[in-house]
Amino acid sequence: MANIKERLRNGEALIGTFAVVPSTDSIEILALGGFDFVVLDREHGPHSVEKLQDMVRVAQLHGMGTLVRVPENCEKEILWALDTGADGVLVPMIETASDAANAVKASKYAPIGHRGVALVRSSRYGSLEISSYLNKANEDTFVALQCENTKGLANLEEIASMPGVDMIFFGPFDMSASLGIPGKVDDPKVRDAAARVLDVCKKFGKAAGTFATSADGAARYIKEGFNAVGLGIEAAIYLNAVTSLVKAAKDEAKK
């Protein structure tokens, strides 16, 4: 199956989710459920690097795209994430063009960047012809940068224009906090910020991503022009499903 970058280039609108539970079984369930991609969340989830690689492997066996949200814009964290063979990285709290450049350089091999070369899963343990692999990895590796505060929003054109940046991912909850209205993601100020992200992405030919907590919210973002939406967090999805199922059974038993 085509990777995330190819599918977006082909004009597909992708629906994914975030994963904070370090479980390969959970990843397999998400894939079987039909998600186009999963964000393996090392910023807020307790994923070890070892477990992360297994989660990437399971997702890819089912044709589900994989991004790793690294805990910070750190060269070593980005290296570890990409060495697992994930399609790409989601880098939080990008505020300046310098931040963007550092993320891209950490994600790409020379001559574009300075990602270290190793005979690990991403290179099929050295079974690929090295020059071809390096070139293809630089082409295919997906770099998504988060715009989640007012400083990043103010510098968004410089960030989005950076070569090697594939997506700007709008974080409505952190943006609402940065705007002084924490949690009010439907406030006009947050909606205006989302529209600004869309406009800048269109101007520079970059994909636009965001996060939604409901199917209606995800559909609205897609209709507005966002190319990819992270629909909820898998732990919350499981909890909501269990809560609804138990409540329905108990309510029916009382009739």
N, C-alpha and C positions, 0 to 999 in steps of 0.2 A: 504494500500500500504506500502511496505517496506520503512524504513527510509533511510536517506542518507548513513549511515554507512553500512547497509545491502546491499544496491544497489552497493556500491563500492566493497564490499567484493565479490559480485556475478560477478564482472568483467564488470559492466556497465560503459560506458563513459557518464558523465552527463553534460548537458548544462543548465546553469542557467543565471540569470541576477542580477544586483544590483538595489535596490529600494530606491530612495531618496524622493519620493512623499508620504506623510503620508495619504494614501487613501486605504481603503479596496476594493473599486471598482477597483482601479488600480491593486491590487494584484489578484483579481478574473480574470481580463482580462489576466494578465500574465499566470495564471494557465490554463485558457481556450486556450491560445495560444500554450501551450505545453511545457513550460519550466519545467525542472526536479526539479529545486530548485530556491529559491530566497534568496538573501542576503539583509536583512533589515538593511540599513546602518545608524547606529547612530553615525558613525564617521563624515560623511559628510552630512547626512540628518537630518531634524528637527523632528524626531520621538519622541513623548512623550512615556513614558512607558505604559500608558493607551492605546494609539492608537496602539502601538506595539503589545500588546496582541491580539487585534482584528484582526490585519493583520496576525499574526501567525495562529489564529483560521480559518480565511477564506482560507489561503493557505492549511492548513491541511484538511479542508473539501473537497478540490479538489485534494488531494493526492500530492501536491507539497511540496517538502522538504523546510525547513526553517533554515537558519543560521542568527544570529544577529551579525553584525560587531559592536563591542563595541567601544566607543570613545578612550579608552585606556586600558592598562592592569591593570584594577582596580577590586578588589574583589567585591565591591558593584555593579559595572556595570555588571559584569559577572553574579552575583546572580540575578539581576533584569531581565536580558535577558533570563536566563534559567527558571526562575519561570513562564514565559509566556507559557512554554510548547514547546518552539522552539527545534528543533533537536540538535542544538549546537551553538557554538560561533566561530566567526572569530576574532582573536585578532591581532591588528596591531602592527607594529614596535617591533617585537621580535628580540633582538640582542644577547642574551646570554642564556646559559643553565639555569641560575637563573630566567630569564624572563619566559622561557618555564615552569619551575617547578612551578612558581607562578600562571601561567595561568591554569595549570592542577589542582593544589590544589584548586583553586577557583571554578573550574568546577565540582569537584567530592565531593561526601559525604565521611565521615569517613568510613573506615580507610584510604582511598586513599588520601582524601583531607579534606577540612574544610568548604565545602559549607553548609550554614545554612538550616535547615529543616523547612518547613512551609506547612500549609494545603492550598495550592494555586493551580492554574490551572495545573501546571506540575505534581502534585500528585493527580489530579482529586479531588481537594478540600477535601482530606482526606478520600476518598471513597476506596482507595487501601490499602491492608495490608501493613503496613509501612516497615517491613523488606524486603519483596519482592520488593516493590517499590524502596527502596534505592539501592538494589543490581542491579536491572534492569536499573535504571537511571545511575549508574556508568558504566554499560556495554554499554548502548546505546548512552549516551551523546557524541556528536561529537566535538572534539577540533581541530580547524584549526588555525595554526599560520602563520602570514605573514612574509615572507623574502623579505624585500624591501629596504635594503641598504647594503653597503659593509661590515659593521661590522657584521650584521646578516649572510651574506654569508660566511664570514671567520669562524664563529662559528657554521656553519650549521650542522656539524656532531654531535656536542654535543647537539644541539637543537633537531635534528630529532631522536636521540637515546633515548630521554626521554620517559619513559613509560607513556602512557596516551595521547600522541600526535598522532592524527589520520592523519593529513594532514599538509603539508607545502604548503602555497599558495604564489606563486611568484608574486610580484607586479612590472611589467615591467616599468611603468612610474616613480614610485619613485626610482626604481633601476637605471634608466637612469639618473635621477638627481643626485643620489649619486655617479655615475660614471663620472659626469661632462659633460654629454651630454643630458641635459634635453629634453624629448620628443622624442628622437631618439631611439624608442623601437626596431627597426630592425637593429640597429648598431651591428656589430659582438661582441662587448663587452657585450651588453645586452643579445644577443643570447647565448653567452658562459655562462653567469650567469644562464640563464634558463636551459641550459644543465647540469650545475653543480647541480641545484636543483633536476632535474630528476634523476641524478646519485645517489645522496645521498638518495633520497626517495626510490629508488629501493634497495639500500644497506641495509636500515633499515626497509624495508617492510611498508613504509608509502605511503599514497596517495599523489599525486602531483596535485595542482590546480594552475590556473593562470587566467589572465584577457585578453580579446580580444575585439577589437572594431568593428570587421567585421566577417561575416560568414566564409570567407576564412581563416582569422586568427585563428578563433576557430577550424576549421577543421584541420589546420596545427598543432596546439598544440596537438589535440587529436591523430593525426597520429604520432606525435613525442613521444607520451607516456604519456601525461598528462591525468589524470583521470577525472578531472572536470574543466570546463571553465566557468567563468562568462562572458557572452556575452553582453557587453555594460551596459548602465544605462538606466532604463526605461524611464526617462524623455527625454533623447536624442533619444531613439527609437521612442517615440511618436512624437517628433519634426521632426525627419527625415521623418517619414511616412506622416505627415501633409504637410510638405514642398514639398515632391515629388508629393503628390496627387494634391495640389493646382497648382503647376507648370505645371503638365501634363494637367490639365483641361484648364488652361489659354493658354498653347501652342496649344492645340487642337482647342480651340475656335478661334484662330487667323488664322487657315488654311482656 
